[in-house]
Amino acid sequence: MTEGNRKHRPAVDTRRHPMGEVRKAVLGGDHDSLVIRETIGQMALEGCWEEVWKIADSMGREVSILLDRRERVFVDVGTAGSVILSPPEGSEIPFRLWVHTHPRLAYWSQTDKDSLATYSNLIEEALVLGFDHLKRTVNGGNHPLALAEEGPLSRWSSEPNVPYGKGGVASVG
Ligand SMILES: [Zn+2]
């Protein structure tokens, strides 16, 4: 699969599979399996972001999650460094949340900023997950600090990294 063709798969029925099965899929390289994507989807609904990051890390992959208007969950497991945002077929906009993982540090890369700018009319909130922290951005409103002074990125808030377990950003659903 080439990068440009990668898309989020159809919405998953979220549920936590036994961690033994998840581990088996990770070790077996079965990264695109339902066991992994359904488990990640459920963790996302629960706001368990550190767990999502750990699964991505154990696979050496970057994971991208979209929650659409009806809170259906779309999970994409990508090659490290190649998460591309593309609205899945059948999804309903606006997306309430876009989450993706980084190998170590959470920050808005140029690619991420391009995605936020491109989809600034379609996404309400985004998180990027790092090894022990996450970074959030919210679309719209008057932010004391924005990701840019003008243009589409000026609609997105610039926020400090937040350590996992501090709460406050797990309010999905
Ligand atoms: Zn990124």
Residues whose N, C-alpha, C, O or C-beta is under 5 A from the ligand:
A	BS01	ZN	Y107 S109 D112
